Amino acid sequence: MRLRTIFDSKRWPLTATFDFREGQAGEVIQAAELLASDPVLDYAIVKLKPVNGRQPLCLLQDQISVPEGKVVAANVIQHPHGNPMIVALRNNAIYRADYPNLSYFTNTDSGSSGSPVFNDNWRVLALHKRWQTAPAAALNGVATGYVNAGTQIPAILAHLQGHFPTVASVIKQSYRS
């Protein structure tokens, strides 16, 4: 499988900024290369130059299911449009878990695609990709008309295993459960 280049000349070289909060510039790390991507699942894995002292995020390895009547949280840490970090904890319930997708009410701002979606134990459930209309969606009995959507992490890991096994192996060796 050939990688579809997701970077254009205006955005390369790509960087990632850690600890970017209001009033803090953060630490800028240069991207080394694009390792894997998929436009259908809407993800890209980019290798960063070494980052000292950083631990990988904890990834949820199992498909998400939401038992009838149970509330499962979906918290999003986002940097909309490259702005300082916003933690979305408001209205943070999963609406539907239709593998490989995850729909949730958590508030996000435009430009937050690629943000991690966490459960209340801070395990990454999905990567945020968009909002979508959902005419039947209701939170606490109030119609919302839309939900946010992400790709479940197990679907991304399975895709990596099938199409980019070397990348999958490196990720499995480095992530915490």
C-alpha positions in Angstrom: 0.0 0.0 0.0 1.4 3.4 -1.0 1.1 6.2 1.5 -0.9 9.2 0.3 1.0 12.3 1.1 -1.0 14.5 3.5 1.5 17.3 3.7 1.8 20.1 1.2 4.7 22.4 0.8 3.1 25.1 2.9 2.9 22.8 5.9 6.2 21.0 5.6 8.3 20.7 7.7 5.6 19.5 10.1 6.1 20.2 13.8 4.3 19.1 17.0 4.1 21.3 20.0 3.9 19.8 23.5 2.7 21.6 26.7 1.1 24.4 24.6 -1.3 26.2 27.0 -2.6 29.7 27.4 0.5 31.8 28.4 3.0 28.9 27.6 4.7 28.6 24.3 5.3 24.8 24.6 8.1 22.6 23.3 8.3 22.3 19.5 9.4 19.0 18.0 10.2 18.4 14.4 8.5 15.6 12.5 10.9 13.2 10.9 8.6 11.3 8.5 5.1 10.1 7.7 4.9 6.4 8.6 1.3 5.4 7.9 -2.0 6.9 7.0 -5.5 6.1 5.8 -8.0 8.5 4.4 -11.0 6.3 5.2 -10.2 5.8 8.9 -8.9 9.4 8.8 -5.5 9.0 10.6 -1.9 9.6 10.0 1.1 8.3 12.1 4.0 10.7 12.0 7.4 9.9 13.5 8.8 12.7 15.6 12.4 13.4 16.3 13.3 12.2 19.8 11.3 13.7 22.7 12.9 13.4 26.0 11.0 12.3 29.1 7.6 11.8 27.3 5.5 8.7 28.0 3.1 7.5 25.3 -0.6 7.8 25.9 -2.5 4.8 27.1 -4.5 3.2 24.3 -7.7 1.3 24.7 -7.2 -1.9 22.7 -10.8 -3.3 22.8 -13.7 -2.2 20.7 -16.0 0.1 22.6 -19.5 -0.9 23.4 -22.0 1.1 25.4 -24.5 -1.0 27.3 -28.1 0.2 27.2 -28.6 2.8 30.0 -25.0 3.2 30.8 -23.1 6.5 30.4 -19.6 6.2 29.0 -17.5 9.4 29.0 -15.6 10.8 26.1 -13.2 13.6 27.0 -11.3 15.5 24.3 -8.0 17.3 24.6 -7.9 19.6 21.6 -5.9 22.5 20.1 -8.5 24.0 17.7 -6.8 25.7 14.7 -3.4 25.4 16.5 -4.6 27.4 19.5 -3.7 26.7 23.1 -5.0 23.5 24.7 -8.7 23.1 25.5 -9.9 20.2 27.6 -13.5 19.3 26.7 -15.3 17.7 29.7 -18.8 19.2 29.1 -21.6 16.9 27.8 -19.1 14.2 27.6 -21.1 11.1 26.9 -20.8 8.5 24.1 -23.9 8.5 21.9 -23.1 5.5 19.8 -20.3 3.0 19.2 -20.6 1.7 15.7 -17.2 0.1 15.0 -15.0 1.5 13.6 -16.7 4.8 14.5 -17.5 6.4 17.8 -20.1 9.2 18.2 -20.1 11.4 21.3 -21.6 14.7 22.6 -18.4 16.2 23.9 -18.0 19.8 22.9 -15.2 20.4 20.4 -14.2 23.4 18.3 -13.7 23.5 14.6 -10.1 22.6 13.7 -9.8 19.9 16.4 -9.5 16.9 14.0 -6.8 14.4 15.2 -7.4 15.2 18.9 -7.4 12.2 21.2 -10.7 11.2 22.7 -10.3 9.7 26.2 -12.5 7.8 28.7 -12.5 8.9 32.4 -9.5 6.6 33.0 -7.6 8.7 30.4 -7.2 5.8 27.9 -7.4 6.9 24.3 -10.7 5.6 22.8 -10.6 7.3 19.4 -9.2 10.1 17.2 -11.6 12.9 16.7 -12.4 13.7 13.1 -15.6 15.8 12.7 -19.1 16.6 13.8 -22.1 15.2 12.0 -25.8 15.6 12.0 -27.8 13.2 14.0 -31.5 14.2 14.0 -32.4 11.6 16.6 -29.6 12.4 19.0 -30.7 13.6 22.5 -28.6 14.3 25.6 -30.5 14.3 28.9 -33.8 14.3 27.0 -32.9 17.4 24.9 -32.5 17.0 21.1 -29.1 18.1 19.9 -29.3 17.5 16.2 -25.6 16.6 15.9 -22.8 14.6 17.5 -19.0 14.5 17.2 -17.3 11.6 15.6 -14.0 9.8 15.9 -12.3 6.6 14.7 -11.9 4.0 17.4 -8.3 3.2 18.3 -8.7 -0.6 17.8 -9.7 0.0 14.2 -6.5 2.1 13.6 -4.4 -0.6 15.3 -6.0 -3.3 13.2 -5.4 -1.3 10.0 -1.8 -0.7 11.0 -1.3 -4.4 11.6 -2.7 -5.3 8.2 -1.0 -2.6 6.1 1.9 -1.3 8.1 3.0 -4.2 10.4 6.4 -2.7 11.3 4.7 0.5 12.5 2.1 -1.5 14.4 4.9 -3.5 16.1 6.7 -0.3 17.2 3.4 1.2 18.5 2.5 -2.0 20.4 6.0 -2.1 22.0 5.8 1.5 23.2 2.2 2.1 24.3 0.9 1.6 27.8 -2.4 -0.2 28.5 
